[in-house]
């Protein structure tokens, strides 16, 4: 009996003595930082182009406007290097207004030009990347890759040939729609249900994306659209910046457990959005309530948000209600756990939405320097180094390579 106890102890207890859980908190943090810089970190969605566009970015000798080191926004070169971020997909975001007013294709081109200008101006720091091989090559040189994904398929307009056009311009995923139904499909944010999912043209767009080598991104689409895409696409898809609906009941923008399961069965990857509203339904309700309370107080005082007095009031208010305003990185890990439980560790990644979710980022993940904090949390929960590697980049690389491979067979 003693021998049996000893064998059980050696088999089960050895993990406690020699595994991850035996490491001190300080050791785990050091390991997290090491892994963040050892492994490539791919982030499915960073809205830097939109942030720069709002600031009237111009690439001239007098004003480069390059995000090397700045207090503004969530992304710059210095913070990205600190956090180990190597391949943030630059979101070529096209507002739904362009669907109504026109000019979507031209606007997409200006944002792509901007990203190319950044890479050309700082070739020692940034480089456009259109393949996993290029990302790996840039990583070895210490250069941050700037792959591009187009958020909203509106620039395709009604011309199928524009799919190949944007592939040649460097776009490697297309989020089929954004906040409104478009010519391709219905949006999770729209209640119109124009096509009851994909339009006939949208089906052709998905097929063409498979053919030319652009990943299909199902973030933002309606549930009907999701299921129809799953039934027809020839290759795995991504959700570049979506979280789990389990934690945000009724929020169609996130994915429910059945959708996560199907995405996994089809080989896809869900990249978790870091915005508090995507992470915790109660936080979302709190933010709405507190925002109304703050606005009412400012109105009562006759203040605009831009007034200096108002800025102090807002800062004090946010500090006072910090725990009610923001999720924390533990719930980001909860979302990752949920995907892993349903679909497996091969089907989850990071899709922060940095520079796209405003002042709603969780405590511990406030900018691109913070990826080691999340990796530390995952290590604490028992994720292995191999798991971390998959979540950081190999899962997305697998889909990206498969899309490339399918496109080569089609050409």
N, C-alpha and C positions, 0 to 999 in steps of 0.2 A: 504493500500500500504506500509505503514511504517512497519507493522508487517511482510509482505511478504519479504521485504528487510532484516529485522532482521533475519528471518529464513534462507534465502539464505546465509547471512553473517556467521551465526553460522555453517552452513553445509560446506560451501566452505572455508571461511576464517579461521576456527579453525585450519586447517592444517598448515596455514601460521603462526598462533600464537603459536601453541603448537607442531607442527611436527618437523621433522628433520631440515627443512629450518630455523627454529627459533634459532638454535644453533649457537654459535659463531664459528669461524674457530678453535680456540684453543680447544673448547669443542668437535668439530667433530674429531680433531686429537687424543684427549684423548680417545674418544669413539672407534675410529678405532684401536688404540693400544689395548684397552681392549678386543674388539671383536676378534682381531688376536690371543689373548691368551686364550680367553674363548672358542672359537670354534676350533675344529681340523682343521688344514690346510693341505690338500692333494695337492701335486704338481705332475702332471702326468709324469714329465720327468726331471730328473737331471742327468747329465753326469759325476758325480763324479768318478765312476769306471774307465772310460777312462782316466780322468785326473791323477789318481793315477797310472794307468798302464804305462802311458807315463813317469812318474817319477820313473819307476822301483820299484814299491811298493814291500816291503818285510815285512812279519810279523815275526820278530825275536825279541829277548830280546834287542838286540843292537839297532835295528831301527824298530820302530813300524809304522812310517809314517801315524799315525792316524790324521785325520783332526779335531783336537779339537779347536785350535785357530791358524790361519795362515793369512798371507797377500796374499797368493796365491789363485788363482781361485775365484769362486763365492760362494762356500759352505764350511762352517766349523760348528762345534757344537755351538760355542759361538754366531756366527751371526744368525744361525738358531733359537736358543732360543730367541734371541732378536726380530726376525721377527715373531715368533709364528709358525714356520714351524714344523709340527709334523710327517708328513708321506710323505717324498719325494720318489717317485718311482725311485729307482736306475736303470739307464739304462744299461743293459747288451748289450752294443753296439758291433755289429759284422760288421766290414768293409766288403764291397763287394769283397775285394781282396781274402777273404777266400773262396768265391764261385769259384774262379779260381784256387787258390793254394791248397785248402783243409785245414782241421784242424779247421773248424768252431766250431764243437761240443766241441772239447778239449779246445779251447780258451774261449768259453762261460763258461765252467766249472771253468776255472781259475779265471774269474771275479766273479762268484758266490762264489767261495771259499774265495776270497778277502773280499767280503761283510760279509760273515759268520765270518771271522777272526776279522774284525772290531767289530762286535757285541760281540764276545767272549772276546776280549781284554778289552772292556769297557762296561760291562753289566749294569752299572749305567747310561749310556748315550745313548746307541744304542741297538736296538733289531730287528732281522729279524721279519717281520710280513707277514703272508699269508692270513689273514682274517680281515674283518672290526672289528670283536670282539677283535682280538689281538691288533689292532691299538688303539681301545678305552681303553683297559686295560693298554697298555703302556702309553697312554696319561695321565691317572689318576696317574700314577707313575712318571710322568715328564720325561719319556724316549722317545727319538725320534725313531719312527719306520722306518725300512728300507725295505719296500716292493720292489719287483723286477719285472721289465718288460724287455723283451728281444727285442732289436731294431734290427730287421732283422731276419726273420725265417730261415736263411741259416743253423744254427746248427741242424735243423730238418733233414737236408740232404735229402735223398730220402727214409727215413724210418719213416713211420707213427707212429711207437711205440715211437719215440723220443718226440712226443708231450706229452705223459703221463710221460715220463722220466723227462722232464723239469718242468712239473707240480709238480712232487714229489720233485724236487730240489728247489721249491719255486717260480718259475716264474708264475706271475698272469696276465700278458698280453703279447702278441706277436705282434709287429709291423711286418706285413706280409713280407715286404721287406724294402730295404733302397735305395741306390742310383742307383742300377742296377736291371734289371729284374732278378729274381731268379727262382728256381724250382716251387715256389708257385704262383707267380703273376708278373705283370708288375709294374715298378716304375714310379712315376711322373717325376723323373729326367732323365729317359731313353727315348730315342725316337725310340727304336727298336720295341716295341710292340710285343714281343715274343709270348705271349699267347692271345693277344687281351683281356687282363683282367686276370682272374684266369685260371690257368692250371687245368687239370682234377685232378692232385695230389693236387693242391691248394684247390680245392673244398672239397676233403677228409680231408685236414688239418683243414679247417674251421669247418667242422662237428665234427672232433675229439676234437678241442678246446672247442666247445660247450659241448661235452660229458664229458670231464675231468675237466672242470671248469677253463678255461683260457680265459680272455677277448680278443676279436678280436680288434686290433688297426689298424685303416685305415689311420693313418698318413703315408705319403711317397708313398702311392699306387697311381696308375694311376686312372683317372676318370672311365674308363671301369671297373677296379677292384672294385672300390667303389660301383658302381651300382649293380654289380653282387653279391657282399657280402650282400648288403642290401636285395636283392631278395631271398637269401638262408639262412641267419643265423637265428637261432631259438631264439636268445636273443639279447638284445641291445648291441651295440658296442661303443667303445670310439675312439676319435681322441686324442691321448695322448699329442700331442704338435703341433697343427695346428691352423692357424688363418684364417681370412676371405679374400677371393680372391677379394671381392669388393674393398678393399683398395690397392690391388696389382695386377692390371689387367694383365692377361697372365701368372701369376705364379701358375702353376698347383699344386704345393706342398700345397697351401692353398685350402680351400673349398669354392665353389661358393654358392650362396644363395639357389639354388635348392637342393644342397647336404645337406646343413644345415637343410633345411626344412624336408628332408627325414630322416635324422638322428634323428631329434626331434620326428617325427611321429613313428619311431621305438624305441623310448625310450632312445636313446643314448646321449652321452655327448661330447661336443667339448671343449677341454682344450686349452686355448689360449697361443700361443707361444710368448715369450717376445722379440725375436730377432728383431732388427730394420728392417732387410730385409723382415721379415714376416709381418711387421706392416704397412709400408708405401712405396709404389712403387717409389715415388720421392726420398725418402731417399736412397733407393737401387741404383738408378741411380747416385745420388750424390756420394755415397761411391765408386762406380766403377770409376767415373771420377776423384775424388780426390786421390784415391789410385794410379791411373795411373800417375797423376801429381807428387805425392810424389816419386814414384819409379823412374820416369824420372829424378827428381832432385838429388836423391841419386846416381843414375848411373853417372850423369854428374859430381858429386863430387868424384866419385870413392869410394863410401862408401857402406859397407854392413849393413844390418839392425842391426846386432849384434854389430857393432862398437859403442863405447861410444859416439862419436860425432854424429853418426846417431841417437842414442836413444834420444838425446836432440832435434835434428831437428824434429824427429817424434812427440815427446811430444809437442813441440811448435806448430807444424802444426795441430795436433789434437785439441789442445786448441783453436787455431785461427778459426778452421772450425767446432767447436763443434756442432753448431746448424744444420749444413749441414750433419754431420756424424751420428747423433743419433736421433731417434724418442723420444717422451716423453711419460710419463705414461698416459696422456690424450687419446692418440690414442689406448692404450691398452684397456682403458675403452670404447672407440668407438667400438672396436671389440666385447667386451662383450655386449654392447648395441645392436649391429647388430644381434648377436645370439638370444638375448632375444626378440627382435622385431619379428624375423622370427619364432623361435622355442619355445620361452618361457624361463623363468628363471631357469627351472628345467633341462636345457640341456646345461649348460655352466660351466666351471671350469678353474682352473689354470694349465698350462702346460709349465712352463717357458723356459725349455731347458737351464737352468743354467749349466755352464761349458761345454756347447755344441755349443754355438753360438759366442764364442770368444769375441772380442771387439766390439760388436754391440748391447749391452743391452741399453735400453732407459734411458734417464735421469730420476732419481727417482726410478729406479728399477735395480740398478747395482749389487746387490747381494741378498742373502737370508734373509738379515735383513730388506728388504724393503717392505714386504707384507702390513704392516700397511699403507704405502703411497697409495697403490692401493685401499685398503679398504676405506680410507679417501676419495679418489676421487669418489668412487661409492656412498658413503654416501652423498656427496655433490650433486650428481645427483639424489638423492631421493630414492636410494635403501634402503629397510627396513632391520632391523636386521635379519628377517627371510630369506630375499633374500640373504644376506651375508652368512648366515649359509649354505644355499643350494650351493652357489658358492664355498665356502671353502671346503665342504666335503660331504654333504648329497647326492648331485647329483651323485657323483662318487660311493659312498657307495651303492646307489640304484642299479646301474648297476652291481657292484661287487657282491652284495647279490643275484641278480637275476641269474647271471651266476653260482654262487654256488648252488642255488636252483635247476636250470635245471640240473646241473651235478649230484646232489644227486638222482634226479628222473631217470637219465640214468643209474646209477650204480646198 
